[in-house]
Amino acid sequence: MSIEEHIERQNDYIWRISRAVDNLRKFGEAKITYEQVKSRLNASNSSWNKFQDNHEKISEIKSAAKGDQVDASKKLSYFAKDYYGLCEEHFLSGEGVMLDLHESLKPAPTATAQAAAAPQDAPAGGSLKRLPRIDLPTFAGSYSEWKPFHDLFSSMVRENSQLSEVEKLHYLKTSVTGEPSKLIRNIALTAENFPRAWEALVSRYVNKRLLTDSHLATLFAIPRVTRKSSSELKSLYSNTCEALGALELLDRPEKLGDHIIVHMTICKLDPASLKEWEKSASEKLEPPSFAELKAFLIGRIHTIEAVKQAHANNQIATSKPHSSQGRSNPQTISSHTAQSKGQSCACCKGNHYIAFCSTFRDKSLDQRREVVSAKKLCFNCLGPDQQKDCRSNKTCRMCNGRHHSLLHRNSSSISTAANSGTSQGQAVVAQPAVQNVPISNSASLQ
């Protein structure tokens, strides 16, 4: 069958379920009997079970769809308008009406049965006083609300021998909302499924560790009293007693101090450590002791220290220089380099610093100065920046001047150049002192 044919069948089931109560009422209140209601209930349950089975087939077809079929299936009104949720709402609503009607039409017990069921201590000549009706509890998934819901629902419904299993399951489905409702939504409304649905909720929410954390969070979230007020003090007192009472119901009072210390310590963990702690405690249903937390913290400390040490060792290993020519010249190590690793030589375009360039070193002092000026290099570090922007704190090794050692000129050379310039009637402009310094193969950079 195609998905469209399955959906057409679903429409028929929805129509039957939605019309169940109206069709029953057509008989008239005087003609509706206990057995008729029971028959309608069985028919409605049968249609709902068939609807669920067919829904699973539609879901399988949708999951197997590929390409354009995926987009086409999403646009079907069955999914767009949530036919499943619509049918479920009709079913639960109609089921509730018919169950109430079924209960009201239950045959009255005989006199013998009434006498047997009557309490022995009933007052003579009068009946027992009828207590006010207790509304069924509701549960939306909060761990702090699970214990009260569990106890009250068990007392009113689960342990009530007058209710059938299918009635108990109906009351359970109508008493839960949100996540708990989704958890048991696809469980068919049949007598044998009530224990299954109840166990699904119990296994999901009976987690003493999370319940303890929830109550402790509530305890520490109680607002502070900020003014002289009896009402605020009463609220503080009642909220504290309520949280402590819930904690005492979960565990022995002598363990409460241990739980508080663990909770306060966990709240102060960094996100990464908190994540590791939750991983280690995720499979435990009982609240952890402080001894367990202490063991975790010690192990966490050792792990972080070991990782940090290994990282430091890796940095040392990668930063250690590797040279086949032995140790470098001390002067070379202490010199500065303004040029980046990807910068080419300004003199020969080679992949090295200009101070190591053989072409640059073989030039005369004036020629080196001309190269530096023409390439607009820094006179101090030979980098591509202007001298006023130079960040190097190195100076000339010969005179401590703000120029590179390869550009140093002694005073005698300056005097000779000045006399020669004066004899030719030319103005002498003071230049940075530069000397034609002999450079070895391991020349320093400054």
N, C-alpha and C positions, 0 to 999 in steps of 0.2 A: 504493500500500500504506500502511496505517496504521502508526503507530509500534509498536503491539503485534505486528503481523505481522512487522515487521523484527526485533523482539526474539526472537520465536519462531524465526526463522531463525538468529539468533545462538546460541541455545541448542543448536541442532543442530550448528553448527560447533564450539562448545566441547566438545560430547560427542565428536565425531570426533577432535579434536586431543588431548583428554585420554586417549582410549582407544587412540591410535596405537601406543604402546610395548607395552601389554598385549596387543593383538591380534597384534603381531609375535611376542611371546614364546609365544603359543599354538602356534606351529609346533614349538617345541622347539629347543633350541640346536643339535642335530645337523642339523636341516633348514633352518635359517636360512642363506640364501646372500647373497653380496655384492649380487647384482642385486635380491633381495627387499628388502633394506635400502634400496637406492637408490630403489626404487619407492615404499616407504613414506615416504621423505624427500620425494619429489616430491609425493605426495598430501598430506602434512602442510603443505608450503609452499603448495599450492594452496588448502587450507582456510583457512589463515591469511590469505592475500591476499584471499579472498572475505570473511572476517570483517572485515578492515580496510575494504574498500569498503563493506560494509553499515553499519559503524560510522559512516562519514562521512555516509551518508544519514540515519541516526538523529539525528546531531548537527545536520544541516540542519533536520530537522523540529522538533527541540527549539528551535533558534534562532528559527524562524518562529512558534512558539507565542505566543499572546497571552492576557492575562487569566487565567482560572482554569486554562487549559491549561498555563501555566508551572508553577504549583504542582503540578498533577497529574503532569507529566513528571518533576519532581524527586523525587516519591515512588515512582516506578517502581523496582523492585528492580534493574533493569539499571544504573541510576546509583547508587542507594543502596549496593549491594554491589560496585560497581566490576567489572562483568563483563569490561570490557576488560582491566584489570590481571590478573584471574584467568586469562583465556584466554591472555594473553601469557606468564604464568608457566608454564602447562601446555605451551605451544608451545616455549619456550626450554628447558625441562627435558627434554621429549621429544626435541627436536632434538639436544641435547647427547648424550643416551644413544645415539641412532641414529647420530650422526656418529662416536662412539667405536667403535661396533660395526662401522660401515661401514669404518673405517680398519683394524680388526683383521682383517677378512675380505678385505682387498685382496689380489688374487692375487700370489704371490711372483714376482719377476722371474726370467727365464730365466738360465741359466748365462752366456750371451753378454752379456746386459744387466748381470749382476753383474760380469763381468770388465771391461766398459767403464766401469762406475761405480766400480770399486775404485780407491782412491788409488794413485798410482804409487810413493809412498814408503812403502807399508805394509810392516811388518816381515815377513820371510819366515817361514812356518810359524805365524803367529799373527794374530789380529784386533786392530783398534784398541780401546783401552780405552774402555769406555762411561762417559761423563761423567754426573754426577748430574743429575736432572731440574730444570729451572729453571721455577718457577711464573710464570704470566703476571702482569704488573704490573696494578695497579688504579689508577683515577684517579677522584677525587671532586670535582674542580673547583677545587682550589687552584692558583693560578698558579705557585707555587714548585715544585709537583710535576709540572707539565706537561712540562718538558724531559726529566727522567728517564723518564717514562712514554712520551713520544714516541719516544725513541731505543730503549728496550728493546722496546717493542711492534713498532716497525718492523723491528728485527733478528730478532725471534722469529716474527712473524706476517706483517707486510705484505710483507716481502722474501723470504718463504719460498715458493719455487717449487713445493713439493710440496703446498701447500694450495690448494684452489679458492677462488674469490672469495666464494662463499656461506659457506664455512667461516671465512674471514677476518672476514666481517661478524658471524658468530655469536660468534666469540671477542672481537670488539670490543664487542659489546653486553653480553657477560658480564663484561667488564673495566672497565666504567664504572658509576658509581653517582651518585646525587644529580642535580645539574643537568645534567651531561653525558649521563646516561642519558635524561633527559627530552628532551634536544635531538635524539637520534636514535631515540627510542622508536617513533615513527610511521613510520619508514622500513622498508619491507617487506624481509623476509629473502630477497633474490634476489641473484644474482651481480652484476648490473649496478649494484646499489645500494651496494656496498662503497666505491667511490671517492667517491660522494656523501656517505656517512656520515663517512668519514675527513676529507673536505674541510670538512664542517660543523664538526667539532671543531677542525681546524687554524685556520680563519678566526675561530673564537670565542676561542681561547686563545693564538694566536700574536700577542701584543701586547707588544712589547719594553718599552714604557713601563710598563705595569702589572706586568710581570715584574720589571723593575728596582726599582720601588717596593716590591714584595712582598719581594724579597731584602734591600733596605735596611731595611725595617721589621723583618725578622727579625734583621738585624745589630744594630740599635739596641735591640732588645728582649732581648738576651742579658743575663741577670741579673748583677748585680755580685757579685764575690767578697767575702764579708763576714768570712771567717776564714781562718786559716792552714791550708790544706787542699790537698793535692796533687790530690785527685780533682776539687775545684771548679776548680782551675787547668787541669787537663786538659780539663774540660768547656768552660771559657771558650776555651781554645786551639782545640779541635776545632770548636766552633760558629762561631767567628770564621773559621777557615780554610774551613769549608764554605760560609758565606755569601759570602766573598770569591771562592771558586772558582766558585760559581754566577754571580756578577756578571761575572767575567772571561770565562766562556763566552758571555755575552750580548753583550759589547762589548769593545773594545780596552782594555787596562789603563790607558793614559794618559787615558782618558775617565772613569775611576772617580772621581777627585777632583771633577770637575765634577758628576757625578751625586750625590755625597754632599752637596755644597754646596746643590744645588737641592732635594734631599729635606729637609735641615734647615731651609732657608728656608721651604719650603711648610708644614712642620709648625707654624710660628710665625704663619701668617696668620690673620686673623679669619675667622669662618665665611662672611661675605658675600664677602670677597675670594677665599677658597678656592673658593667656588662659581663665581665668575667665571673663575678660573684653570682649573678643570676644564672649563668650557665652551669656553675657548679651545684647550685641549689635547685635547679628547675625540676628535677625528678623526685625531690623530697616533698612529702605531704606534711611532715611534722615541722614545727618551727625550729630553726637551727639554734644551737647553744652558742654561748660566747666562746667556748673552747674551739668549736668548729670555725667560727669567724676568725679567731686568733691564728689558727693554723693556716687559714686562707691568706691572711695578711702577711704572715711570715713568708709563705711561699711566693706571694706576689712581689714582695720586696726583693727576694733573691732573684726572681725572674727579671725584674726591671734592671737590677744591678748587673746581672750577667749580660743582658742585651746591650746595656750602655758600655760595658767594658769591651765587648766584642766589636761594637761600633767604633770605639776609640782605637782599638788595635788595627782595624781595617783602614782608618784614616792615616795612622802612622805608616802603615805598609804602602799605601798609595802615594803618600807625599814624600817618601824617602827618595833622594836623587839617585839615578842609575847612570854611571859614566864609565866608559871603558878606558879613559885616560887618567884614572886616579883622581886624587883630590884637586879641587879647583883652586886657583890662585886666591889667597885671602882678600886681596884688593878687589878682585872681580866679584866675590861674594858680597862685599860690603858696599859696592857701588849701586847706583840706582838706575832704573830703566823706565822711562816714561812711555816707551813704545809698546803697544799691545802685541799679543802673540800673533795675530793675523796681519800685522803691519809690515809692509815690504820696505826694503832699504831705499831711502830717498836718493841715494847716489847711483846705485846700479840696478835697483828694482829686485834685488835678490831677497830671499826669505831669511833675513837676519837683521839684527840691529845695526844701525849705520856705524857705530863705534867699532864693530867687528869687521867692517867691510875693508878688504885689502885695497880696493880701488881708492877708497876715501883716505886710508892711512898713508898710501904712497904719495898722495898729493902734498904740496908744500903748505906751510901754515896759511899763507894768504889765499891759496886755492881752496883750502878747507873752509876758510871764512866765507869765501865767495859762494861755495855750495850751500852753506848754512843760510846765508842771506837770501840767495836766489830761491831756495826751497822753502823759505819762511819758517825755518826750524828754530827751536828754542836754543839760545846760546848756552843755557845752563845744563839741560838734560838731553839735547839733540832730538827732542820729541817734536811732534807736528804742531805744538801750540806755541803761542807767543811767550816770551820770557816773563811778562807781567802776570801770566796765568799759570806759571809753572808751580806745581805742587811738590816738587822734589825739595828736600831739605839738605841735599848734598851740595858741596862747594868744591872749588878747585883744590886738588891735593897739594899744590905748590904755594898758593898765596891765599887760600880760603876765599877767593873772590867768587862772585856769582856768575861763573862761566865754566864750561867744561874744561877738564884738564887737557884735552886735545887742542884746545883753542888758547892755551896760556902763552903769553909773550912776556919775556923778562924786561926789566927796565932799560937795559942796554939796547935792546932791539927797538924799543919805543923811542929812545933818544936819537938813534941813527935815522929812523924813519922821519922824525920831526925835523932834523937838520937838513935832510935831503929835500924835504918838502919846502922848507923855508928858503933854501938856495934857489929854488925854482920859482919863488914868488907865489907859492900856493898856500892856502890856509890849511893849518893842521887841525884835524878833528880827532879828539881823544876817542880811542876804540878800546874795547875790552882787551885786557892783557892776554896775549896768545903766544904760546911757545910751540915750536915744532918739536913735539915730544916724541922720542923714539918709542915705538909700540911693538911689543912682542906678540907671538901668536895667541897668548892668553891675556891680551890687553884688558885692562879694567875699563869699566864703563864711565868712570868719572875721575 
